[in-house]
Amino acid sequence: MTAPNPQQSDPAREELAKVSSLVLTARRLVAGGALVDLSALEDRVRAICDRVQQMPLEEGRGMLDELRALIQRLDSLAGDLEDRLTQLSRASRDKG
């Protein structure tokens, strides 16, 4: 079995941490009622996934917990956005 190559996983971990931070910031902004531009998020998540898929199996598995945490944060952001959309729809109906 080969030892994980920290040179390969470190950039992926750094990008994963940045994207995770971006998602947490987006959640805070959405909770405050701000509009959030998430246009780059999909590409950044895809790049992380592509990078992890190119890693040796054990090295990629070493990032599972961090990837699962990102998925949970993304799911939470999706829920926040759905809640905000519901609030906006109700407010629009109440005005009309």
OpenMM code with the backbone's topology and positions (N, CA, C; nanometers):
from openmm import Vec3, app, unit

residues = "MET THR ALA PRO ASN PRO GLN GLN SER ASP PRO ALA ARG GLU GLU LEU ALA LYS VAL SER SER LEU VAL LEU THR ALA ARG ARG LEU VAL ALA GLY GLY ALA LEU VAL ASP LEU SER ALA LEU GLU ASP ARG VAL ARG ALA ILE CYS ASP ARG VAL GLN GLN MET PRO LEU GLU GLU GLY ARG GLY MET LEU ASP GLU LEU ARG ALA LEU ILE GLN ARG LEU ASP SER LEU ALA GLY ASP LEU GLU ASP ARG LEU THR GLN LEU SER ARG ALA SER ARG ASP LYS GLY".split()
positions = [
    Vec3(0.0851, -0.1175, 0.0000),
    Vec3(0.0000, 0.0000, 0.0000),
    Vec3(0.0894, 0.1234, 0.0000),
    Vec3(0.0516, 0.2218, -0.0818),
    Vec3(0.1316, 0.3434, -0.0912),
    Vec3(0.0848, 0.4452, 0.0114),
    Vec3(0.1796, 0.5215, 0.0590),
    Vec3(0.1463, 0.6264, 0.1558),
    Vec3(0.0797, 0.7425, 0.0836),
    Vec3(-0.0149, 0.8100, 0.1491),
    Vec3(-0.0795, 0.9258, 0.0871),
    Vec3(0.0238, 1.0317, 0.0515),
    Vec3(-0.0007, 1.1004, -0.0570),
    Vec3(0.0874, 1.2058, -0.1044),
    Vec3(0.0314, 1.3397, -0.0576),
    Vec3(0.0916, 1.3981, 0.0460),
    Vec3(0.0349, 1.5235, 0.0976),
    Vec3(0.0378, 1.6363, -0.0042),
    Vec3(0.1297, 1.6304, -0.1007),
    Vec3(0.1350, 1.7353, -0.2025),
    Vec3(0.0097, 1.7359, -0.2880),
    Vec3(-0.0500, 1.6193, -0.3077),
    Vec3(-0.1696, 1.6110, -0.3904),
    Vec3(-0.2955, 1.6460, -0.3110),
    Vec3(-0.3054, 1.5999, -0.1869),
    Vec3(-0.4274, 1.6230, -0.1095),
    Vec3(-0.4331, 1.7618, -0.0465),
    Vec3(-0.3189, 1.8221, -0.0164),
    Vec3(-0.3206, 1.9534, 0.0477),
    Vec3(-0.3914, 2.0608, -0.0349),
    Vec3(-0.3618, 2.0749, -0.1657),
    Vec3(-0.4365, 2.1754, -0.2436),
    Vec3(-0.5869, 2.1454, -0.2472),
    Vec3(-0.6228, 2.0180, -0.2549),
    Vec3(-0.7641, 1.9815, -0.2552),
    Vec3(-0.8279, 2.0151, -0.1214),
    Vec3(-0.7564, 1.9881, -0.0127),
    Vec3(-0.8084, 2.0209, 0.1202),
    Vec3(-0.8215, 2.1727, 0.1374),
    Vec3(-0.7248, 2.2462, 0.0862),
    Vec3(-0.7316, 2.3923, 0.0951),
    Vec3(-0.8523, 2.4453, 0.0186),
    Vec3(-0.8749, 2.3953, -0.1015),
    Vec3(-0.9902, 2.4395, -0.1811),
    Vec3(-1.1201, 2.3975, -0.1142),
    Vec3(-1.1218, 2.2786, -0.0586),
    Vec3(-1.2398, 2.2304, 0.0124),
    Vec3(-1.2707, 2.3211, 0.1316),
    Vec3(-1.1692, 2.3617, 0.2040),
    Vec3(-1.1896, 2.4522, 0.3178),
    Vec3(-1.2427, 2.5877, 0.2709),
    Vec3(-1.1905, 2.6382, 0.1598),
    Vec3(-1.2376, 2.7662, 0.1054),
    Vec3(-1.3838, 2.7575, 0.0639),
    Vec3(-1.4202, 2.6498, -0.0043),
    Vec3(-1.5588, 2.6335, -0.0495),
    Vec3(-1.6510, 2.6162, 0.0703),
    Vec3(-1.6060, 2.5409, 0.1684),
    Vec3(-1.6864, 2.5227, 0.2889),
    Vec3(-1.7104, 2.6568, 0.3583),
    Vec3(-1.6080, 2.7390, 0.3648),
    Vec3(-1.6213, 2.8721, 0.4235),
    Vec3(-1.7174, 2.9584, 0.3419),
    Vec3(-1.7084, 2.9483, 0.2106),
    Vec3(-1.7990, 3.0215, 0.1217),
    Vec3(-1.9444, 2.9824, 0.1480),
    Vec3(-1.9685, 2.8541, 0.1663),
    Vec3(-2.1046, 2.8059, 0.1922),
    Vec3(-2.1545, 2.8584, 0.3268),
    Vec3(-2.0702, 2.8545, 0.4291),
    Vec3(-2.1113, 2.9054, 0.5597),
    Vec3(-2.1409, 3.0557, 0.5537),
    Vec3(-2.0598, 3.1290, 0.4805),
    Vec3(-2.0833, 3.2728, 0.4633),
    Vec3(-2.2146, 3.2970, 0.3889),
    Vec3(-2.2394, 3.2183, 0.2864),
    Vec3(-2.3647, 3.2313, 0.2106),
    Vec3(-2.4844, 3.2062, 0.3007),
    Vec3(-2.4738, 3.1078, 0.3883),
    Vec3(-2.5846, 3.0794, 0.4813),
    Vec3(-2.6112, 3.1985, 0.5721),
    Vec3(-2.5049, 3.2603, 0.6231),
    Vec3(-2.5227, 3.3770, 0.7095),
    Vec3(-2.5879, 3.4921, 0.6333),
    Vec3(-2.5439, 3.5132, 0.5097),
    Vec3(-2.6005, 3.6214, 0.4294),
    Vec3(-2.7477, 3.5964, 0.3976),
    Vec3(-2.7800, 3.4733, 0.3608),
    Vec3(-2.9193, 3.4386, 0.3309),
    Vec3(-3.0057, 3.4581, 0.4554),
    Vec3(-2.9538, 3.4170, 0.5707),
    Vec3(-3.0290, 3.4336, 0.6954),
    Vec3(-3.0549, 3.5804, 0.7249),
    Vec3(-2.9636, 3.6665, 0.6809),
    Vec3(-2.9816, 3.8098, 0.7007),
    Vec3(-3.0646, 3.8768, 0.5925),
    Vec3(-3.1117, 3.7989, 0.4967),
    Vec3(-3.1973, 3.8526, 0.3917),
    Vec3(-3.1228, 3.9056, 0.2705),
    Vec3(-2.9928, 3.8846, 0.2659),
    Vec3(-2.9143, 3.9367, 0.1527),
    Vec3(-2.9248, 3.8441, 0.0319),
    Vec3(-2.9046, 3.9028, -0.0847),
    Vec3(-2.8934, 3.8224, -0.2059),
    Vec3(-2.7506, 3.7707, -0.2149),
    Vec3(-2.7361, 3.6463, -0.2603),
    Vec3(-2.6049, 3.5830, -0.2637),
    Vec3(-2.5798, 3.5278, -0.4033),
    Vec3(-2.4632, 3.5596, -0.4583),
    Vec3(-2.4235, 3.5071, -0.5889),
    Vec3(-2.3494, 3.3754, -0.5681),
    Vec3(-2.4124, 3.2668, -0.6085),
    Vec3(-2.3543, 3.1332, -0.5922),
    Vec3(-2.3111, 3.0749, -0.7263),
    Vec3(-2.2943, 3.1610, -0.8259),
    Vec3(-2.2678, 3.1133, -0.9611),
    Vec3(-2.1389, 3.0322, -0.9729),
    Vec3(-2.0386, 3.0630, -0.8960),
    Vec3(-1.9114, 2.9910, -0.9057),
    Vec3(-1.9073, 2.8654, -0.8189),
    Vec3(-2.0053, 2.8489, -0.7328),
    Vec3(-2.0021, 2.7391, -0.6364),
    Vec3(-2.0011, 2.6024, -0.7041),
    Vec3(-2.0876, 2.5831, -0.8016),
    Vec3(-2.0956, 2.4526, -0.8686),
    Vec3(-1.9624, 2.4147, -0.9330),
    Vec3(-1.9002, 2.5092, -1.0010),
    Vec3(-1.7723, 2.4798, -1.0662),
    Vec3(-1.6630, 2.4475, -0.9647),
    Vec3(-1.6639, 2.5180, -0.8533),
    Vec3(-1.5620, 2.4924, -0.7520),
    Vec3(-1.5811, 2.3562, -0.6865),
    Vec3(-1.7060, 2.3189, -0.6606),
    Vec3(-1.7331, 2.1868, -0.6029),
    Vec3(-1.6961, 2.0779, -0.7035),
    Vec3(-1.7288, 2.0987, -0.8284),
    Vec3(-1.6940, 2.0016, -0.9328),
    Vec3(-1.5424, 1.9843, -0.9420),
    Vec3(-1.4680, 2.0945, -0.9331),
    Vec3(-1.3220, 2.0876, -0.9403),
    Vec3(-1.2655, 2.0067, -0.8230),
    Vec3(-1.3219, 2.0257, -0.7048),
    Vec3(-1.2779, 1.9479, -0.5892),
    Vec3(-1.3054, 1.7995, -0.6127),
    Vec3(-1.4241, 1.7685, -0.6569),
    Vec3(-1.4605, 1.6283, -0.6819),
    Vec3(-1.3694, 1.5660, -0.7872),
    Vec3(-1.3424, 1.6394, -0.8937),
    Vec3(-1.2524, 1.5895, -0.9986),
    Vec3(-1.1134, 1.5635, -0.9427),
    Vec3(-1.0658, 1.6552, -0.8610),
    Vec3(-0.9327, 1.6413, -0.8023),
    Vec3(-0.9263, 1.5181, -0.7111),
    Vec3(-1.0293, 1.4992, -0.6309),
    Vec3(-1.0317, 1.3846, -0.5394),
    Vec3(-1.0394, 1.2541, -0.6188),
    Vec3(-1.1166, 1.2520, -0.7259),
    Vec3(-1.1274, 1.1304, -0.8070),
    Vec3(-0.9949, 1.0924, -0.8717),
    Vec3(-0.9079, 1.1893, -0.8937),
    Vec3(-0.7783, 1.1610, -0.9548),
    Vec3(-0.6738, 1.1152, -0.8534),
    Vec3(-0.7049, 1.1245, -0.7269),
    Vec3(-0.6117, 1.0833, -0.6216),
    Vec3(-0.6067, 0.9315, -0.6113),
    Vec3(-0.4985, 0.8801, -0.5560),
    Vec3(-0.4978, 0.7382, -0.5210),
    Vec3(-0.6129, 0.7103, -0.4237),
    Vec3(-0.6653, 0.5902, -0.4290),
    Vec3(-0.7852, 0.5545, -0.3535),
    Vec3(-0.7751, 0.5890, -0.2048),
    Vec3(-0.6679, 0.5484, -0.1405),
    Vec3(-0.6539, 0.5734, 0.0034),
    Vec3(-0.6473, 0.7221, 0.0351),
    Vec3(-0.5834, 0.7969, -0.0491),
    Vec3(-0.5725, 0.9412, -0.0283),
    Vec3(-0.7100, 1.0072, -0.0405),
    Vec3(-0.7855, 0.9671, -0.1410),
    Vec3(-0.9203, 1.0202, -0.1573),
    Vec3(-1.0102, 0.9821, -0.0415),
    Vec3(-0.9969, 0.8586, 0.0042),
    Vec3(-1.0766, 0.8146, 0.1199),
    Vec3(-1.0436, 0.8951, 0.2443),
    Vec3(-0.9205, 0.9436, 0.2511),
    Vec3(-0.8798, 1.0250, 0.3650),
    Vec3(-0.9522, 1.1583, 0.3716),
    Vec3(-1.0197, 1.1942, 0.2649),
    Vec3(-1.0922, 1.3213, 0.2618),
    Vec3(-1.2437, 1.3029, 0.2778),
    Vec3(-1.2871, 1.1803, 0.3014),
    Vec3(-1.4313, 1.1531, 0.3083),
    Vec3(-1.5036, 1.2364, 0.4133),
    Vec3(-1.4466, 1.2475, 0.5315),
    Vec3(-1.5154, 1.3240, 0.6364),
    Vec3(-1.5342, 1.4700, 0.5955),
    Vec3(-1.4315, 1.5281, 0.5350),
    Vec3(-1.4407, 1.6676, 0.4915),
    Vec3(-1.5418, 1.6832, 0.3778),
    Vec3(-1.5445, 1.5857, 0.2878),
    Vec3(-1.6412, 1.5902, 0.1778),
    Vec3(-1.7835, 1.5743, 0.2298),
    Vec3(-1.8018, 1.4851, 0.3246),
    Vec3(-1.9359, 1.4682, 0.3842),
    Vec3(-1.9809, 1.5955, 0.4558),
    Vec3(-1.8878, 1.6612, 0.5236),
    Vec3(-1.9219, 1.7866, 0.5920),
    Vec3(-1.9632, 1.8932, 0.4904),
    Vec3(-1.8931, 1.8991, 0.3770),
    Vec3(-1.9303, 1.9949, 0.2726),
    Vec3(-2.0690, 1.9634, 0.2171),
    Vec3(-2.0963, 1.8370, 0.1945),
    Vec3(-2.2286, 1.7975, 0.1449),
    Vec3(-2.3368, 1.8400, 0.2443),
    Vec3(-2.3116, 1.8191, 0.3719),
    Vec3(-2.4092, 1.8594, 0.4741),
    Vec3(-2.4298, 2.0112, 0.4726),
    Vec3(-2.3209, 2.0862, 0.4570),
    Vec3(-2.3335, 2.2317, 0.4515),
    Vec3(-2.4098, 2.2768, 0.3267),
    Vec3(-2.3836, 2.2113, 0.2152),
    Vec3(-2.4558, 2.2436, 0.0920),
    Vec3(-2.6048, 2.2123, 0.1065),
    Vec3(-2.6356, 2.0992, 0.1687),
    Vec3(-2.7762, 2.0641, 0.1929),
    Vec3(-2.8429, 2.1677, 0.2830),
    Vec3(-2.7705, 2.2130, 0.3843),
    Vec3(-2.8250, 2.3159, 0.4742),
    Vec3(-2.8484, 2.4461, 0.3999),
    Vec3(-2.7546, 2.4833, 0.3132),
    Vec3(-2.7713, 2.6044, 0.2325),
    Vec3(-2.8933, 2.5909, 0.1417),
    Vec3(-2.9113, 2.4751, 0.0816),
    Vec3(-3.0280, 2.4526, -0.0040),
    Vec3(-3.1566, 2.4702, 0.0771),
    Vec3(-3.1584, 2.4177, 0.1976),
    Vec3(-3.2755, 2.4344, 0.2841),
    Vec3(-3.2987, 2.5800, 0.3196),
    Vec3(-3.1907, 2.6518, 0.3483),
    Vec3(-3.2022, 2.7955, 0.3787),
    Vec3(-3.2602, 2.8722, 0.2603),
    Vec3(-3.2132, 2.8398, 0.1410),
    Vec3(-3.2617, 2.9078, 0.0210),
    Vec3(-3.4092, 2.8767, -0.0046),
    Vec3(-3.4481, 2.7513, 0.0185),
    Vec3(-3.5895, 2.7146, 0.0023),
    Vec3(-3.6758, 2.7893, 0.1024),
    Vec3(-3.6293, 2.7981, 0.2272),
    Vec3(-3.7038, 2.8722, 0.3291),
    Vec3(-3.7176, 3.0189, 0.2908),
    Vec3(-3.6094, 3.0768, 0.2427),
    Vec3(-3.6123, 3.2185, 0.2027),
    Vec3(-3.7083, 3.2403, 0.0861),
    Vec3(-3.7072, 3.1497, -0.0099),
    Vec3(-3.7994, 3.1601, -0.1233),
    Vec3(-3.9442, 3.1512, -0.0759),
    Vec3(-3.9710, 3.0637, 0.0177),
    Vec3(-4.1058, 3.0520, 0.0737),
    Vec3(-4.1467, 3.1815, 0.1430),
    Vec3(-4.0537, 3.2393, 0.2199),
    Vec3(-4.0828, 3.3663, 0.2874),
    Vec3(-4.1138, 3.4765, 0.1874),
    Vec3(-4.0340, 3.4839, 0.0816),
    Vec3(-4.0550, 3.5868, -0.0198),
    Vec3(-4.1873, 3.5659, -0.0927),
    Vec3(-4.2214, 3.4408, -0.1204),
    Vec3(-4.3494, 3.4120, -0.1867),
    Vec3(-4.4656, 3.4529, -0.1012),
    Vec3(-4.4591, 3.4232, 0.0281),
    Vec3(-4.5670, 3.4617, 0.1205),
    Vec3(-4.5797, 3.6134, 0.1293),
    Vec3(-4.4669, 3.6803, 0.1386),
    Vec3(-4.4685, 3.8275, 0.1482),
    Vec3(-4.5279, 3.8870, 0.0206),
    Vec3(-4.4968, 3.8290, -0.0913),
    Vec3(-4.5484, 3.8785, -0.2205),
    Vec3(-4.6999, 3.8574, -0.2272),
    Vec3(-4.7466, 3.7416, -0.1825),
    Vec3(-4.8915, 3.7148, -0.1828),
    Vec3(-4.9643, 3.8055, -0.0867),
    Vec3(-4.9039, 3.8305, 0.0291),
    Vec3(-4.9693, 3.9155, 0.1291),
    Vec3(-4.9822, 4.0588, 0.0809),
    Vec3(-4.8883, 4.1045, -0.0009),
    Vec3(-4.8940, 4.2396, -0.0551),
    Vec3(-4.9966, 4.2508, -0.1666),
    Vec3(-5.0115, 4.1399, -0.2405),
    Vec3(-5.0978, 4.1418, -0.3587),
    Vec3(-5.2369, 4.1180, -0.3283),
] * unit.nanometer
topology = app.Topology()
chain = topology.addChain("A")
for resn in residues:
    res = topology.addResidue(resn, chain)
    for name in ("N", "CA", "C"):
        topology.addAtom(name, app.Element.getBySymbol(name[0]), res)
